[in-house]
Amino acid sequence: MTTTIAGGRAARRQTMRRIRPRRSPAVPLLLAVWAGAAGVIWLWWNNTPSLADTASKWLAAGRITGLLAGYLMALVVLQMARVPALERRVGSDRVARWHAMSGRYTLSLVVAHVVLTMYGYALQAGLAFGDIVQQTIDSINQLPDMGKAAIGTGILVVIGLISMGPVRRRIPYDLWYHVHLLTYAATFMTFWHQLSTGNEFVVEPLAKTAWYALYGTVTALVVWYRILTPIRLNMRHRLRVEAVIEEAPGVASVLMSGRKLHRMGAEAGQFFRWRFLAPGMRFSSHPYSLSAAPRPNMLRITVKAAGDHSSALRDLEPGTRVWAEGPYGAMTAGKRSRGKVLLVAGGVGITPMRALFETLPAAAGDLTLLYRANSTQDLALWDELASIAEERGARLMYAVNSPEGERPDISPDTLRRKIPDIDEHDVFLCGPPGFAQQVYEALRGAGVPTRRIHHESFEM
């Protein structure tokens, strides 16, 4: 059975509208975060008694690090909630970077909180610095909710260790992903400890109410967007595998059918997290971009075999149920601010670029796609791209290694020679990190402003 996706004319008709660039809410959001941190510091200062002795100073330092850690922990979970306002307006990759940075700060503050507080208690008891371990054990046994807080802290340390670059690159993605989800449990365990032992919440009922409101709101968002929304989406659209098509060596497309898929709200350039309910794949959820514009009854992803999960996709049987979460990502037509557009793809980064190449409104000659691959055999979806280019009057270029293995020159001079008015283009870029960085620097050297280079990494 051969399944095909029709040409892009109908899909483009849905997006032929005036493109208004979306303003990123990053600055207001960051100001709100800093305002919240200032409020936490004020709460600590307002309830800090006279620091008459050394032990009191250490304990006060322990309290402020604990309060800030609790505040940041709520933000860490919020950044995992997949709130559409953040995912689509800020960008999934940017939110992921915020999450990683917040997580590092949170873990550092938690460790500092434990060390500073336990040393303060040790000084009060007349113990030496070397007795902190015994003091910690005593505190866990004597103070309310300290046992749960200790377990939560241990979970955070484990998550922090496996999230370090050298470690993460050496462990399976599924292991990292599922252990990472324990952040929710760690947050729950440490939450009660702060309310039961923090003087700021004991003497300030309003502060306790605000803390409940913060964590309650974050919990509601997680439950709504990470649990209820995916359940509703999958019950409504009933996705199933329609066919698997080999596109190039090690590259396969998975076509999925369903009900009223155009009502999912997906756009070209976005991605979903996909879980295929086949033997050995039920507990694996991976992010893959749409490689064609969404149709009312069909979605498609195109994946390069780079691991156990991506390699297993080629063996999926038609009719296999699919569980999807999304759509996510902000690299859509809404980012565009100019009439002329350059799309740059490296390797399997062609998938969102192919969907944008099909759907971005553009006059003949105003749309260009540059496709980088190791060889012409690795140019997945090339026939489709050529057909789209011919239909739309768009320009299609490729850059592959020479027969001797020499890499093509993608430099500012080369880009200006191939596209003389490149500085008047919006650029959408997707590919491996090293390639993306090289092209970004070349684009900047060619005169393209940073605000018109749109890049989003889906490695999350």
Summary of the structure (lengths in Angstrom):
residues: 460
radius of gyration: 25.8
end to end distance: 34.3
largest distance: 81.9
contacts: 1441
relative contact order: 0.10
helix: 55%
strand: 16%
